[in-house]
Amino acid sequence: MNHTAGEVLEFVRENEVKFIRLSFCDIFGHQKNISVMAEELAAAFENGVSFDAHAIRGFRDVTESDLFLFPDPATLAVLPWRPGPGRVARFYCDIRNPDGSEFLHDGRGLLKRVASRAEKMGYVCKIGAECEFYLFKTDEDGNPSKMPFDWGGYLDIAPLDRGEDIRREICLTLEEMGIKPETSHHEQGPGQNEIDFKFGDALSCADNLQAFKSTVKAIAGRNGLFASFMPKPISDAPGSGMHVNLSLSKNGRNIFRQQGEGHSQIAESFIAGILSKTAEITVFLNPIANSYERFGKYEAPKYVSWSHQNRSQLIRIPAAVGEKVRMELRSPDPSLNPYLSFALIISAGLDGIDGAAELPPPVDTDLFNAGTGITQALTALPATLGEAITLAENSAFVKSVVGDELFSRYITAKKTEESEFSSAKDKDKFYSERYFARI
């Protein structure tokens, strides 16, 4: 959608929208919002709405605490689970300083700049996210429990799969919001589900991912359930990944080719760039201590490698045709900040193109069962949050993309988190108290 502010104001009046949610996220990907009455929307478009940036972790200190939210009219969505009277519309926002300049810690603004760099090089990066989540029962007070909603497995149907009606409701709700779901199914874990929506440009995909997560939680809650996007909520069950599918378009044509046609050199360099930088950006793609419980198990990668179709790899090239020919990055998980993560992934690929990076040979083997003769020759992904922090600190690339100050604030917070995790005597208790109900 490419609504103008005037069109949005007319829509709000004609559809009896009474409340406006102005949404954004902090540097860690946690969603925030301010609600204003519909009569204030015109002023919000023109002058923004102020908030206390000091109260948002990673944004500002108390001496310069004012920032302003400016709603992006292209992101208008009416929230179907908040019907009239008193309908609620939501916008994602750009964040600006009091003087009107861009707030440099705004991940959405960073992703816009990276997308602009790609366009100047003649490319549009298309992204599709595959996001897994768990459904848990709630207790008599409505608080989340650790009891899965069902005991189904991969692609099961009712009665083993009790989540099909929830997924149906989520898909229909997403459609009402202008997000196009493509597939949905029960995943491998008990109570684990996946819904994939249609790919789009990088900014739209990041916005839609945030909308998807809030929608899933809202619909689950309406049905007396709790949805968790924690990477590994059940220790002996599959983790939840968020596979990131990427392709490049030039002059409206996907330059990723079908397997039988041979790769384009540009696509290979793009993939090679991402492959070479994934370990360095892992602290953004897998940002919490619990993220590292997932690697190397249940089809989650452990090594820096690629292949066609092979789900034991960090990057695989799925079997597909036409516009769906793409690369799939399999390490990220749903706890990430999509704006920062997509900006880093795309920047790595563009650097690969700029440097004409050569794609190493594929690793055409099952790495979950491969011998040390194969795995010792491969670079491993960081095994802990601490290792990921160290790799990022030694990366000039990461700092060049996100900026020194944002990087410093992010890493400082992650070091504190890692220290608290390391000193925790009961790791499972730490995971439950720190992440389970919050992600």
C-alpha positions in Angstrom: 0.0 0.0 0.0 1.2 3.5 -0.8 -1.4 5.7 1.0 -0.9 9.4 1.3 -1.5 11.1 4.6 -4.7 12.7 3.1 -6.0 9.4 2.0 -5.4 7.9 5.4 -7.2 10.7 7.2 -10.2 10.3 4.9 -10.2 6.5 5.5 -10.1 7.0 9.2 -13.1 9.4 9.1 -15.1 7.2 6.8 -14.5 3.9 8.7 -15.2 5.3 12.2 -11.6 4.6 13.5 -11.3 6.2 16.9 -7.9 5.1 18.2 -4.5 5.2 16.5 -1.6 3.0 17.6 1.8 4.5 16.7 4.1 1.5 16.8 7.9 1.1 16.7 10.5 -1.2 18.3 13.6 -0.7 20.5 17.0 -1.8 19.3 16.3 -5.3 20.6 13.2 -5.7 18.5 10.6 -5.4 21.3 7.5 -3.7 20.0 6.3 -0.5 21.7 3.4 1.8 20.9 1.6 5.0 21.9 -2.2 5.4 21.3 -3.7 8.7 20.3 -7.3 9.6 19.4 -8.1 9.7 15.7 -8.5 13.5 15.8 -4.8 13.8 16.6 -3.6 11.9 13.6 -3.3 14.9 11.3 -1.0 16.6 13.8 1.0 13.4 14.2 1.7 13.3 10.5 2.8 16.9 10.6 4.6 17.3 13.9 5.0 13.8 15.3 4.1 12.5 18.7 6.7 12.8 21.5 7.8 10.1 23.9 10.4 9.5 26.6 13.3 7.9 24.8 15.2 7.5 28.1 12.6 4.9 29.1 13.2 2.9 26.0 16.3 0.6 26.6 19.1 1.5 24.3 17.7 4.8 23.0 18.7 7.9 24.9 20.0 9.1 28.3 18.0 11.3 30.6 19.6 14.5 29.4 18.3 14.2 25.9 15.1 12.2 26.4 12.7 13.6 23.8 12.1 11.8 20.5 9.1 12.0 18.1 7.1 9.3 16.2 6.0 10.1 12.7 3.5 7.6 11.4 4.2 6.1 7.9 0.9 6.3 6.0 1.9 3.3 3.9 1.7 1.1 6.9 -2.0 1.7 7.8 -3.8 -1.4 9.1 -7.0 -1.7 11.0 -6.7 -4.3 13.8 -9.5 -6.8 13.2 -9.5 -8.1 16.8 -10.4 -4.6 18.0 -13.8 -4.1 16.2 -16.1 -1.1 16.4 -17.4 0.9 18.0 -14.1 2.5 18.6 -12.1 0.8 15.9 -8.3 0.8 16.2 -5.8 1.5 13.4 -2.1 0.9 13.6 0.9 2.6 11.9 4.6 1.8 12.0 6.6 5.0 12.6 9.8 6.7 11.7 11.6 8.1 14.7 13.1 11.7 14.6 15.0 14.0 16.8 13.4 17.3 18.1 15.1 19.1 15.2 13.4 16.8 12.6 16.6 14.9 11.8 16.5 11.1 11.7 17.2 9.3 14.9 20.2 7.1 14.1 19.2 4.3 16.5 15.9 3.7 14.6 16.4 0.3 13.0 13.6 1.0 10.5 15.5 4.0 9.2 18.7 2.0 9.0 16.9 -0.6 6.9 15.6 2.1 4.6 19.2 3.3 4.0 20.4 -0.1 3.2 17.6 -0.7 0.8 18.4 2.6 -0.9 22.0 1.5 -1.3 20.8 -1.7 -3.1 18.6 0.4 -5.3 21.5 2.7 -6.3 23.4 -0.5 -7.3 20.4 -1.4 -9.4 18.9 -4.1 -7.2 15.8 -4.6 -5.1 16.2 -7.3 -2.4 13.1 -9.3 -1.8 12.6 -11.1 1.6 10.2 -13.7 2.8 10.2 -14.9 6.4 9.3 -18.3 7.7 8.5 -17.9 11.4 7.8 -20.7 13.8 6.1 -20.4 17.2 4.7 -22.5 20.0 1.2 -22.5 21.4 0.9 -23.2 25.1 -2.1 -23.5 27.5 -2.7 -20.9 30.1 -3.6 -21.4 33.8 -6.8 -20.4 35.5 -5.5 -16.8 35.9 -4.6 -16.5 32.2 -0.9 -16.7 32.7 1.2 -18.8 30.3 2.0 -22.4 31.3 4.7 -24.7 29.9 2.0 -27.2 28.8 1.9 -27.4 24.9 -1.5 -27.0 23.3 -1.2 -30.3 21.5 1.2 -33.3 20.9 1.1 -33.2 17.1 4.1 -33.5 14.9 5.2 -32.3 11.4 2.2 -31.7 9.1 -0.1 -33.7 11.3 -3.8 -33.1 11.1 -6.6 -33.1 13.7 -7.1 -34.5 16.3 -3.3 -34.6 16.8 -3.1 -31.1 15.5 -5.3 -28.9 17.7 -3.8 -25.6 16.3 -5.5 -25.7 12.8 -8.4 -23.4 13.8 -6.0 -21.0 15.5 -3.8 -20.9 12.3 -6.9 -20.4 10.2 -8.0 -17.5 12.3 -4.5 -16.0 12.2 -4.3 -16.3 8.4 -7.8 -14.7 7.9 -6.8 -11.9 10.3 -3.5 -11.3 8.4 -5.4 -11.1 5.1 -7.7 -8.4 6.6 -4.6 -6.4 7.5 -3.2 -6.7 4.0 -0.6 -9.4 4.7 -0.8 -12.4 2.4 -0.2 -15.7 4.1 0.9 -18.5 1.8 1.2 -21.7 3.8 0.5 -22.8 7.4 1.1 -26.1 9.1 1.9 -27.9 12.3 5.6 -28.1 12.9 7.7 -30.9 14.5 7.4 -29.9 18.1 4.4 -30.4 20.4 2.2 -27.2 20.0 4.6 -25.9 17.4 3.3 -24.1 14.3 4.5 -22.2 11.3 2.8 -19.6 9.0 4.6 -18.2 6.0 3.6 -15.1 4.3 4.3 -13.7 0.8 7.7 -12.2 0.2 8.1 -8.5 -0.4 10.7 -5.7 -0.2 12.9 -5.7 2.9 11.1 -2.9 4.8 7.6 -4.3 4.1 8.8 -7.8 5.2 10.2 -6.4 8.5 7.0 -4.4 9.2 4.9 -7.5 8.3 6.9 -9.7 10.6 6.3 -7.4 13.5 2.6 -7.3 12.6 2.6 -11.1 12.3 4.1 -11.6 15.8 1.6 -9.3 17.5 -1.3 -10.8 15.5 -0.3 -14.4 16.6 -0.1 -13.3 20.2 -3.5 -11.5 20.0 -5.3 -14.4 18.4 -3.8 -16.9 20.7 -4.8 -14.8 23.7 -8.3 -14.5 22.4 -8.5 -18.3 22.3 -7.2 -18.7 25.9 -3.7 -19.7 24.7 -0.2 -18.2 24.9 2.1 -17.9 21.8 5.8 -18.0 22.4 8.5 -16.9 19.9 11.3 -18.0 22.3 13.9 -19.9 20.2 14.0 -23.0 22.4 11.0 -23.0 24.9 11.1 -26.8 25.4 14.5 -28.2 26.1 14.0 -31.6 24.4 11.9 -30.4 21.5 12.7 -28.6 18.2 13.6 -24.9 18.5 11.7 -22.2 16.6 13.6 -20.7 13.7 12.9 -17.8 11.5 14.3 -18.7 8.1 15.1 -15.7 5.9 14.6 -16.2 2.2 16.3 -13.6 0.0 16.4 -12.9 -3.8 17.5 -10.0 -5.9 15.6 -8.3 -8.6 17.1 -6.2 -11.4 14.9 -4.4 -13.8 11.9 -6.3 -12.3 13.5 -9.7 -12.9 14.7 -12.2 -10.3 18.4 -12.7 -11.0 18.5 -15.9 -8.9 18.2 -18.7 -11.5 16.8 -22.2 -11.3 19.3 -24.9 -10.4 19.5 -26.4 -13.9 20.2 -23.0 -15.4 23.4 -22.4 -13.4 23.9 -19.6 -10.9 24.3 -16.0 -11.9 27.7 -14.6 -10.8 26.0 -11.7 -9.0 23.7 -14.0 -7.0 26.8 -16.2 -6.1 28.7 -13.1 -4.8 25.6 -12.0 -2.9 25.3 -15.4 -1.2 29.1 -15.5 -0.6 29.0 -12.1 1.1 26.3 -13.3 3.5 28.0 -16.6 4.1 31.3 -14.8 5.1 29.6 -12.4 7.5 26.9 -14.5 9.2 29.1 -15.6 12.2 29.9 -11.9 12.8 26.3 -10.8 12.8 25.0 -13.8 14.8 24.6 -11.7 18.0 21.9 -9.8 16.0 20.3 -12.8 14.3 20.3 -14.9 17.5 20.3 -12.2 20.2 19.5 -14.1 23.4 21.2 -16.7 25.5 18.5 -19.2 24.7 19.1 -18.8 21.0 22.2 -21.0 21.2 20.3 -24.0 22.6 18.9 -24.4 19.1 22.0 -24.7 16.9 23.0 -28.1 15.6 19.7 -29.9 16.4 16.4 -30.5 14.7 17.5 -29.0 11.3 19.1 -25.8 12.9 22.6 -25.2 11.4 25.8 -25.4 13.3 28.4 -24.6 10.6 29.0 -22.0 8.0 28.2 -23.8 4.8 25.8 -24.0 1.9 24.2 -26.5 -0.5 21.2 -27.0 -2.7 18.0 -28.3 -0.9 20.1 -29.6 2.1 18.4 -28.6 5.4 21.6 -29.2 7.5 23.3 -26.2 6.0 23.4 -22.5 7.1 22.4 -21.5 3.6 20.4 -23.7 1.2 19.1 -23.1 -2.2 15.5 -24.5 -2.2 14.1 -26.3 -5.2 11.9 -23.6 -6.8 10.9 -21.9 -10.1 10.4 -18.4 -11.3 10.1 -15.6 -8.8 10.5 -18.1 -5.9 14.1 -19.1 -6.7 16.1 -17.8 -3.8 18.6 -18.4 -1.0 17.4 -19.4 2.5 19.4 -18.3 5.6 18.5 -20.9 8.3 20.2 -19.6 11.4 18.1 -16.6 12.5 15.4 -17.1 15.2 12.2 -15.1 16.0 13.7 -13.1 18.9 15.7 -10.9 16.5 15.1 -7.3 15.6 14.1 -7.7 11.9 15.1 -4.2 10.9 18.7 -4.4 12.2 19.0 -8.1 11.1 17.8 -7.5 7.5 20.0 -4.4 7.2 23.1 -6.5 8.2 22.2 -9.5 6.0 21.6 -7.3 2.9 24.7 -5.2 3.5 26.8 -8.4 3.7 25.4 -9.5 0.4 25.9 -6.1 -1.2 29.5 -6.1 0.0 29.9 -9.5 -1.6 28.7 -8.1 -4.9 31.0 -5.0 -4.6 34.0 -7.3 -3.9 33.0 -9.9 -6.5 33.2 -12.5 -3.7 33.5 -16.1 -4.9 31.1 -18.7 -3.5 33.0 -21.7 -2.0 32.1 -25.2 -3.1 28.8 -26.6 -1.6 28.9 -29.0 1.2 26.7 -31.8 -0.1 26.4 -33.9 3.0 24.3 -34.3 6.1 26.2 -32.2 8.6 24.1 -33.5 11.5 25.7 -36.9 11.0 29.0 -36.0 9.3 32.3 -37.1 10.7 35.0 -34.9 12.0 36.9 -35.2 8.8 34.3 -33.0 7.2 33.2 -30.7 10.1 36.7 -29.8 11.3 37.3 -28.1 7.9 34.2 -25.8 8.4 33.8 -22.7 10.5 31.3 -23.2 13.3 28.7 -20.7 14.2 29.2 -19.2 17.7 28.1 -21.7 20.3 27.1 -19.2 23.0 25.9 -15.6 23.3 29.4 -14.7 24.7 31.1 -16.1 21.6 28.7 -14.2 19.4 29.5 -10.9 21.2 33.2 -11.4 20.8 32.9 -12.0 17.1 30.8 -8.9 16.6 33.2 -6.8 18.7 36.0 -7.8 16.3 33.9 -7.0 13.2 34.6 -3.7 11.4 31.7 -4.7 9.1 29.1 -4.8 11.8 30.1 -1.3 13.2 30.1 0.1 9.7 26.5 -0.9 9.1 24.8 -0.1 12.5 27.1 2.7 13.6 29.5 2.9 16.6 27.0 4.3 19.1 24.1 1.9 18.4 26.6 -1.0 18.4 28.0 0.1 21.7 24.6 0.3 23.4 23.5 -3.0 21.9 26.7 -4.9 22.9 26.8 -3.4 26.4 23.3 -4.7 27.0 24.1 -8.1 25.6 27.2 -8.3 27.8 25.1 -7.7 30.9 22.6 -10.3 29.7 25.4 -12.8 29.1 27.0 -12.2 32.5 23.7 -12.7 34.3 23.1 -15.9 32.3 26.6 -17.2 33.1 26.1 -16.6 36.8 22.7 -18.2 36.9 22.8 -21.6 38.7 19.6 -22.8 37.1 19.7 -22.1 33.3 16.2 -23.3 32.6 14.8 -21.0 35.3 16.7 -18.1 33.8 15.2 -18.9 30.4 11.7 -19.1 31.9 11.9 -15.9 33.9 13.9 -13.8 31.4 12.4 -14.8 28.1 9.4 -17.2 28.0 6.6 -14.7 28.7 8.3 -11.8 27.0 9.2 -13.1 23.5 
